């Protein structure tokens, strides 16, 4: 059974709920509507009896290309409230009592990388790629950097952010940014569900809560990260840089 909002289609399967980003022509870019739709899909999964797994994936060529910088109105509206909404979503993906899985079948950039790595497990197809593009725009990936660093370590996470290098799927697997690369992403969902079927859901939730306490963000950092993006987007230098890149056809 499918349901959706225009941003996300929710598909229910045995013991899992799948949220599918459904705007491939727009690069499945992050908008307040998309963030809200994903939050609602996670709400539904957590309310669904016998659901063990929340799966995040996308239709089309890309997974998620991050903030829609081609939309001037959206850039102006990316304030502390929207930043809070996004931060809450990626925190919930990590801390939900359900196991969360990202299936990345194409390019992920900026906040799209943050969506993927905030999940407990990341499975990628050979066509997937990952790139932190924020510094090219005069921004910082402050909200998503902790979850990237938890996967690959502080030094490598900083390098990925600093140099904005594209990481192909096989290299992402090698450095630990993803958990597996496969031509058949659905079989990874089935294997994960089989493994979870041997385990007590309460124990898994407790394990995730333990991890959350062990690797918790400092509150001061979270507040800094949430406020930073809005401040930078309001900086005339950053706005001019975005406008110039858009005029050169380097932004969607």
Beta strands, then each sheet from edge to edge (+ up, - down):
strand 1: 2-4
strand 2: 8-13
strand 3: 16-21
strand 4: 53-58
strand 5: 62-64
strand 6: 99-104
strand 7: 107-109
strand 8: 121-124
strand 9: 129-131
strand 10: 167-168
strand 11: 180-181
sheet 1: 1+ 2- 3+ 4+ 6+ 8+ 11+
sheet 2: 5+ 7+ 9+ 10-
end
